[in-house]
Each structure stands twice: as structure tokens, then as C-alpha cells.
Amino acid sequence: MPRQTFRSTFTRVLCGIVWAIIAVVAIGLLVTPAATDAPALIVVGALGAAALVGGILWSPSVSVDDEGVQVDNIALRYRVPWSALVHVDTRYALQLHTPHRRISVTAAPSPGAAGSLRAARAHRRSESASTPQVRPGDLPNTDSGRAAEMVRTRWYALRDAGRIEAGRAEQTPVAVAARVDNVVLLVLGAAGVIAAIALA
């Protein structure tokens, strides 16, 4: 089956809005007469701010393929083989449980109180009265619910097809590595913003 990747709809929209604001502010500063003294600083500051926003809001994701789940948080990447996974939870955010670790997925937070109420109302309208209660984080119109559904669907399909070796969770390691590319992006972005402010 093909690889699937989930990113939060809310954070992607927010990222786009913030990028647009940064662009408008930078263009506005560049067309003012005072900008002729240091246009490069404005460009460096804007690019730095855009890099920070991208690294924090756009880059987190969770992906599934036939080998396991890959969680890309802001600074760390986790690779969870299917045989290591024992539980998928959405109490505070999408969390993947293994015998030795609990991994929170930055890209799939559970909804807040207002979001839970909206999602629950929408879910009740689309389901019959006899449908059992669903935890807010599992609702299909929330980020955590959509991501959890993606993970569980692939997990159950592979398990039912006999492609996941049972009883291996304790012995199966979870790979953890720094997301060097994203950390470098954040450091460069912060440096650009600081340089633009300090030298302005």
C-alpha cells in the first residue's frame, strides 16, 4: 500500500496566514523611504521569520507505510515499526504507545474545548442516535481523529493480513533521531530575525 502522510489542517492554514502577513509587512517596509538604508535586513528578517514559522507549524507530520509509523515532530523523528506498537490514544494528542515509550504526535493535537463541542455536534448530526459515544480526540473531523484513523486503518489491515509478527513489541526497537534539517532551518531562521532586529 502507498505511503500516507498527515499534517494538521489548522496549522497549515495558520502557517499560510502568518506567511502572508510576513510578506505584506516586508513589502510594506521595503516601499517606505526609510527602507532604502537597509533593505537586505528586511529581506533577511522576513525570510528568517518565514523559516521559523515553517519549521514550527508546517514541518510536523505523521506518516504510515507497510513498515511502520514515522512521526516527525519539530526536533525529533521517531520510526515505530508496527510490531512495536501496542496502543493508539488521542486523549491529549495522538499518542503512539510502545512497551518502552509514549510518543506524542505534534502534527495531530486533540481539539480544545470549543473545537471538541463543534466536532461533537457535527459528528452527532452525521451519525445515528444509537452510535456509541466517541472521545473528542477520536472524532473523525478533528486532526487527532483523522490521524488516528489513518494509523489504525493501516495497522489493522496489516495485522489482519498476517503481516505483523505478534508478541514482538518488547523486543522491537523504536528509532529516534534528531531532525537535523529542521533544527538547522530553525536556527538559521532565528539568526536571521535576531540579526535584522539587532542591526536595524
C-alpha positions in Angstrom: 0.0 0.0 0.0 1.3 3.5 -0.7 2.7 5.8 2.0 0.3 8.2 3.5 1.2 11.4 5.3 -0.9 13.6 7.6 -0.4 17.3 8.5 -2.7 19.3 10.6 -5.2 21.3 8.5 -5.3 24.0 11.2 -1.6 24.5 11.4 -1.2 24.5 7.6 -3.9 27.2 7.3 -2.3 29.2 10.2 1.1 28.8 8.6 -0.2 30.2 5.3 -1.8 33.2 7.0 1.4 34.0 9.0 3.5 33.7 5.9 1.1 36.1 4.1 1.4 38.6 7.0 5.2 38.4 6.9 5.2 39.0 3.2 2.8 42.0 3.5 4.8 43.6 6.3 8.1 43.0 4.5 6.8 44.6 1.3 5.3 47.5 3.2 8.7 48.1 4.9 10.5 47.9 1.6 8.4 50.5 -0.1 8.8 53.1 2.7 11.6 55.7 2.2 13.4 54.6 5.3 13.9 51.1 3.9 16.5 52.3 1.4 19.1 52.3 4.2 18.8 48.5 4.9 16.6 46.6 2.5 18.7 43.5 2.9 18.0 43.4 6.6 14.2 43.5 5.9 14.6 40.6 3.5 16.8 38.6 5.9 14.3 39.2 8.8 11.3 38.2 6.7 13.0 35.0 5.4 14.1 34.2 8.9 10.6 34.7 10.3 9.1 32.6 7.5 11.7 29.8 8.2 10.7 29.8 11.9 7.0 29.6 11.1 7.6 26.8 8.5 9.8 24.8 10.9 7.3 25.0 13.7 3.9 24.9 12.0 4.4 23.3 8.6 7.0 20.6 9.2 5.4 18.3 11.8 3.8 15.3 10.3 2.9 11.6 10.8 3.3 9.1 8.0 2.4 5.4 7.6 3.7 2.8 5.3 3.8 -1.0 5.4 6.8 -1.0 7.7 5.5 1.3 10.4 4.7 4.8 11.5 7.0 7.8 11.2 6.5 10.8 13.5 8.2 14.0 12.5 7.9 16.4 15.5 9.7 19.7 15.5 13.1 18.5 16.6 12.9 14.7 16.7 11.9 11.9 14.3 10.5 8.6 15.5 10.2 5.4 13.5 7.8 3.0 15.1 7.7 -0.5 13.5 4.2 -2.0 13.5 5.3 -4.9 15.7 6.4 -2.4 18.4 3.0 -0.6 18.5 0.6 -1.6 21.3 -1.9 1.2 21.6 -3.0 4.4 19.7 -4.5 7.0 22.0 -6.0 10.5 21.5 -6.5 11.8 25.0 -4.4 14.9 24.8 -3.0 14.5 21.2 -2.4 11.5 19.0 -0.1 9.3 21.0 1.6 6.1 19.9 2.3 3.6 22.8 5.0 1.0 22.8 6.2 -1.1 25.7 9.0 1.4 26.5 7.9 4.7 25.1 4.9 7.0 24.6 5.2 9.2 21.6 3.1 12.4 21.2 2.4 13.5 17.7 2.8 17.3 17.3 1.0 17.2 14.0 -2.2 15.8 15.5 -3.3 17.6 18.7 -6.6 16.9 20.2 -9.2 19.7 19.9 -9.6 22.2 22.6 -12.9 22.7 24.4 -14.6 24.8 21.7 -13.3 22.5 19.0 -14.5 19.4 20.8 -18.0 20.9 21.1 -18.1 21.8 17.4 -16.7 18.4 16.3 -19.1 16.6 18.6 -22.2 18.5 17.2 -21.1 17.8 13.6 -20.5 14.1 14.5 -23.9 13.7 16.1 -25.6 15.2 13.1 -23.9 12.7 10.8 -24.4 9.6 13.0 -27.5 7.8 14.3 -28.7 8.2 17.9 -27.5 4.6 18.7 -23.9 5.3 17.8 -21.7 5.0 20.9 -20.0 8.0 22.4 -16.7 8.8 20.9 -13.8 10.6 22.7 -13.4 14.2 21.4 -9.8 13.4 20.2 -11.2 10.4 18.1 -13.9 12.4 16.3 -13.3 12.0 12.5 -13.5 15.7 11.9 -10.6 16.6 14.2 -6.9 16.5 13.4 -6.1 13.8 16.1 -9.1 11.8 15.0 -8.1 11.8 11.3 -4.5 11.0 12.1 -5.5 8.2 14.5 -7.9 6.7 11.9 -5.0 6.7 9.3 -2.7 4.9 11.7 -5.3 2.4 12.9 -6.6 1.6 9.5 -3.1 0.6 8.2 -2.2 -1.1 11.4 -5.4 -3.3 11.5 -5.2 -4.0 7.7 -1.6 -5.3 8.1 -2.4 -7.2 11.3 -5.4 -8.9 9.7 -3.3 -9.8 6.7 -0.8 -11.6 9.0 2.0 -9.2 8.1 2.7 -8.1 11.7 4.5 -10.5 13.9 2.7 -10.8 17.2 4.4 -10.8 20.6 7.5 -8.9 19.4 6.7 -5.5 20.9 9.1 -5.8 23.8 12.0 -6.7 21.5 11.3 -4.3 18.7 13.3 -1.1 18.9 11.9 2.4 18.1 14.3 4.5 16.2 14.7 8.1 17.4 16.8 10.7 15.6 17.2 14.4 15.5 15.6 16.2 12.6 18.8 17.9 11.7 17.4 19.7 8.6 14.5 21.2 10.6 16.7 22.2 13.5 19.2 23.9 11.2 16.2 25.7 9.5 15.0 26.9 12.9 18.5 28.1 13.9 19.0 30.0 10.7 15.6 31.5 10.9 16.1 32.7 14.4 19.6 34.0 13.4 18.0 36.0 10.6 15.3 37.5 12.8 17.8 38.4 15.5 20.3 39.9 13.0 17.6 42.0 11.4 16.4 43.4 14.8 19.9 43.9 16.2 21.3 45.7 13.1 18.2 47.7 12.2 
